[in-house]
Amino acid sequence: MTTVREAIDSVLNPIRRNNLEARRLKLGLSRVALGRILEVDPATVFRHERAPLVALWDYALRGIEAEAASKESKQELRSFKSGLDCESIIPDGIAAQGKAYLAEKMHKARQQHARRKPSVADKPPSRRAPSERHKGQLSKEMINEIADRAEGRNARK
């Protein structure tokens, strides 16, 4: 619960209450990412998160929040994530157009995609280990190979 003095202070000085860290986290950005967007050192971001909020930082964050909330940015990011295997869009070109937040999110999506381990479904069926196969997934070629190996073992005995 806020006191009367805090309420009056927030009305008289609306940008003095420092919520930079909370706003940054709401955008899903690290200090390093916000520093890249604003072209400052991450230590500068840290210092400004701890000090009274400066009007210029509030203004810059409002611009980033507006870019993050725009439908166009969300659509571009969604289409970029769906086509990561194609690598058709270059995030640095997006940043040059003035969309630094979108470019930063594209870089993050590309890194996460690169770190993603291929799942069992991504492997071709012939390379799967026998423990990964289900009864209905054996092809005719696999059944013939198994039968040939079994016949070869029986002939040796």
C-alpha positions in Angstrom: 0.0 0.0 0.0 1.4 3.4 -1.0 1.4 6.4 1.4 0.0 9.8 0.5 3.5 11.2 0.2 4.5 8.5 -2.3 1.3 9.1 -4.3 2.0 12.8 -4.5 5.6 12.3 -5.3 4.7 9.9 -8.2 2.3 12.5 -9.6 4.8 15.4 -9.3 7.8 13.4 -10.6 6.4 10.6 -12.8 9.7 9.5 -14.2 11.8 9.6 -11.0 10.6 6.2 -9.8 13.1 3.9 -11.4 11.5 0.9 -12.9 14.1 0.4 -15.6 15.0 -3.1 -14.5 11.4 -4.3 -14.3 10.7 -2.8 -17.8 13.8 -4.5 -19.2 12.8 -7.9 -17.8 9.3 -7.5 -19.1 10.7 -7.0 -22.6 12.7 -10.2 -22.1 16.1 -8.4 -22.5 19.3 -8.9 -20.7 21.5 -6.0 -19.7 23.8 -6.9 -22.5 21.0 -7.0 -25.0 19.6 -3.6 -23.8 23.1 -2.2 -24.0 23.5 -3.4 -27.6 20.1 -1.8 -28.5 21.0 1.5 -26.9 24.6 1.3 -28.0 26.0 1.6 -24.4 28.0 -0.7 -22.1 26.1 -3.2 -20.0 27.7 -1.6 -16.9 26.0 1.7 -17.9 22.6 -0.1 -18.0 23.4 -1.6 -14.5 24.2 1.9 -13.1 21.1 3.4 -14.5 19.0 0.7 -13.1 20.3 1.6 -9.6 20.1 5.4 -9.9 17.0 7.7 -10.2 15.5 7.2 -13.7 16.7 9.8 -16.2 14.2 11.2 -18.6 16.3 10.2 -21.6 16.4 6.5 -20.5 12.6 6.6 -19.9 12.1 8.0 -23.4 14.4 5.4 -25.0 12.6 2.5 -23.2 9.3 3.9 -24.3 10.5 3.6 -27.9 11.7 0.0 -27.4 8.4 -0.9 -25.7 6.4 0.6 -28.6 8.5 -1.4 -31.1 8.0 -4.6 -29.0 4.2 -4.0 -28.8 3.7 -3.3 -32.6 1.9 -6.0 -34.5 4.3 -5.6 -37.4 7.3 -6.5 -35.2 5.6 -9.5 -33.8 4.7 -10.8 -37.3 8.2 -10.3 -38.6 9.7 -12.1 -35.6 7.2 -14.9 -36.0 8.0 -15.4 -39.7 11.7 -15.2 -38.9 11.4 -17.9 -36.3 9.5 -20.1 -38.7 12.1 -19.8 -41.4 15.2 -20.1 -39.3 16.3 -23.2 -41.3 16.3 -21.1 -44.5 18.2 -18.1 -43.1 16.5 -15.7 -45.4 16.4 -12.6 -43.2 19.5 -10.9 -41.8 18.9 -9.3 -38.4 21.7 -6.7 -38.9 19.7 -5.4 -41.9 16.7 -5.0 -39.7 18.8 -3.1 -37.1 20.0 -0.8 -39.8 16.3 0.1 -40.5 16.0 1.3 -37.0 14.4 -1.8 -35.5 17.0 -2.6 -32.9 14.7 -4.5 -30.5 13.4 -6.8 -33.3 17.0 -7.4 -34.5 18.0 -8.4 -31.0 15.1 -10.8 -30.6 16.1 -12.3 -34.0 19.6 -12.8 -32.9 18.4 -14.5 -29.7 16.0 -16.8 -31.7 18.9 -17.7 -34.0 21.1 -18.6 -31.1 18.4 -20.7 -29.5 17.7 -22.5 -32.8 21.4 -23.3 -33.2 21.6 -24.7 -29.7 18.5 -26.9 -30.1 19.5 -30.5 -30.3 17.9 -32.4 -33.2 15.0 -34.5 -31.9 14.3 -38.1 -32.8 11.8 -37.0 -35.4 14.5 -34.9 -37.2 16.6 -38.0 -37.8 16.0 -40.1 -40.9 14.2 -43.4 -39.9 17.1 -45.6 -41.2 19.6 -44.0 -38.7 17.5 -44.5 -35.7 18.7 -46.9 -33.1 16.6 -50.1 -32.6 15.5 -48.9 -29.2 13.9 -45.8 -30.8 11.8 -47.8 -33.3 8.3 -48.9 -32.7 6.8 -52.1 -34.0 4.9 -50.4 -36.9 7.9 -48.3 -38.0 10.0 -51.1 -39.6 10.3 -50.8 -43.3 10.4 -53.8 -45.7 14.1 -53.2 -46.3 14.8 -53.3 -42.6 12.8 -56.5 -42.2 14.7 -58.1 -45.1 18.1 -57.1 -43.6 17.1 -58.6 -40.2 16.0 -61.8 -41.9 19.2 -62.0 -43.9 21.3 -61.6 -40.7 19.3 -64.2 -39.0 19.6 -66.7 -41.9 23.4 -66.0 -42.0 23.7 -66.9 -38.2 21.7 -70.1 -38.7 23.8 -71.1 -41.7 27.0 -70.8 -39.6 25.7 -73.1 -36.9 
